[in-house]
C-alpha cells in the first residue's frame, strides 16, 4: 500500500498532488488504529501505527513540514 502511494507521488504532477488527499489517507490510518484498539486486536493496531509513521514521514518529505497529529485524531484511543 505504501509502495503504491510512493509510486503515485512520483508519477503525479504538482497540480494533481494535493495536501487534503494525503491528509485523508492519514486520517483513515488513524481510524483503522482506533478500530483495532477497540476490538482489542493489538497486532493490527501495531501494524496501523507503523503504517501511520511511514505516511507521516512521507508527508514531511513531500511538504517540508512535519505532520502534526491533533488531539482529536486520538480521541478514541
Contact map, one row per residue, 1 for C-alpha under 8 A:
11111000000000000000000000000000000000000000000000000000000000000000000000000
11111100000000000000000000000000000000000000000000100110000000000000000000000
11111110000000000000000000000000000000000000000000000000000000000000000000000
11111111000000000000000000000000000000000000000000000000000000000000000000000
11111111100000000000000000000000000000000000000000000000000000000000000000000
01111111110000000000000000000000000000000000000000000000000000000000000000000
00111111111000000000000000000000000000000000000000000000000000000000000000000
00011111111100000000000000000000000000000000000000000000000000000000000000000
00001111111100001000000000000000000000000000000000000000000000000000000000000
00000111111100000000000000000000000000000000000000000000000000000000000000000
00000011111110000000000000000000000000000000000000000000000000000000000000000
00000001111111011000000000000000000000000000000000000000000000000000000000000
00000000001111111000000000000000000000000000000000000000000000000000000000000
00000000000111111100000000000000000000000000000000000000000000000000000000000
00000000000011111100000000000000000000000000000000000000000000000000000000000
00000000000111111100000000000000000000000000000000000000000000000000000000000
00000000100111111110100000000000000000000000000000000000000000000000000000000
00000000000001111111110000000000000000000000000000000000000000000000000000000
00000000000000001111111000000000000000000000000000000000000000000000000000000
00000000000000000111111100000000000000000000000000000000000000000000000000000
00000000000000001111111110000000000000000000000000000000000000000000000000000
00000000000000000111111111000000000000000000000000000000001000000000000000000
00000000000000000011111111100000000000000000000000000000000000000000000000000
00000000000000000001111111110000000000000000000000000000000000000000000000000
00000000000000000000111111111000000000000000000000000000000000000000000000000
00000000000000000000011111111100000000000000000000010011000000000000000000000
00000000000000000000001111111110000000000000000000000000000000000000000010000
00000000000000000000000111111111000000000000000000000000000000000000000000000
00000000000000000000000011111111100000000000000110110000000000000000000000000
00000000000000000000000001111111110000000000000110010000000000000000000011000
00000000000000000000000000111111111000000000000000000000000000000000000000000
00000000000000000000000000011111111100000000100100000000000000000000000000000
00000000000000000000000000001111111110000001110110000000000000000000000000000
00000000000000000000000000000111111111000000100000000000000000000000000001011
00000000000000000000000000000011111111100000000000000000000000000000000000000
00000000000000000000000000000001111111111101100000000000000000000000000000000
00000000000000000000000000000000111111111100100000000000000000000000000000001
00000000000000000000000000000000011111111000000000000000000000000000000000001
00000000000000000000000000000000001111111000000000000000000000000000000000000
00000000000000000000000000000000000111111100000000000000000000000000000000000
00000000000000000000000000000000000111111111100000000000000000000000000000000
00000000000000000000000000000000000110011111110000000000000000000000000000000
00000000000000000000000000000000000000001111111000000000000000000000000000000
00000000000000000000000000000000100100001111111100000000000000000000000000000
00000000000000000000000000000001110110001111111110000000000000000000000000000
00000000000000000000000000000000100000000111111111000000000000000000000000000
00000000000000000000000000000000000000000011111111100000000000000000000000000
00000000000000000000000000001101100000000001111111110000000000000000000000000
00000000000000000000000000001100100000000000111111111000000000000000000000000
00000000000000000000000000000000000000000000011111111100000000000000000000000
01000000000000000000000000001000000000000000001111111110000000000000000000000
00000000000000000000000001001100000000000000000111111111000000000000000000000
00000000000000000000000000000000000000000000000011111111100000000000000000000
01000000000000000000000000000000000000000000000001111111110000000000000000000
01000000000000000000000001000000000000000000000000111111111000000000000000000
00000000000000000000000001000000000000000000000000011111111100000110000000000
00000000000000000000000000000000000000000000000000001111111110000110000000000
00000000000000000000000000000000000000000000000000000111111111000000000000000
00000000000000000000010000000000000000000000000000000011111111111110000000000
00000000000000000000000000000000000000000000000000000001111111111110000000000
00000000000000000000000000000000000000000000000000000000111111111000000000000
00000000000000000000000000000000000000000000000000000000011111110000000000000
00000000000000000000000000000000000000000000000000000000001111111000000000000
00000000000000000000000000000000000000000000000000000000001111111100000000000
00000000000000000000000000000000000000000000000000000000001110111110000000000
00000000000000000000000000000000000000000000000000000001101100011111000000000
00000000000000000000000000000000000000000000000000000001101100001111100000000
00000000000000000000000000000000000000000000000000000000000000000111110000000
00000000000000000000000000000000000000000000000000000000000000000011111010000
00000000000000000000000000000000000000000000000000000000000000000001111111000
00000000000000000000000000000000000000000000000000000000000000000000111111100
00000000000000000000000000000000000000000000000000000000000000000000011111100
00000000000000000000000000100100000000000000000000000000000000000000111111110
00000000000000000000000000000100010000000000000000000000000000000000011111111
00000000000000000000000000000000000000000000000000000000000000000000001111111
00000000000000000000000000000000010000000000000000000000000000000000000011111
00000000000000000000000000000000010011000000000000000000000000000000000001111
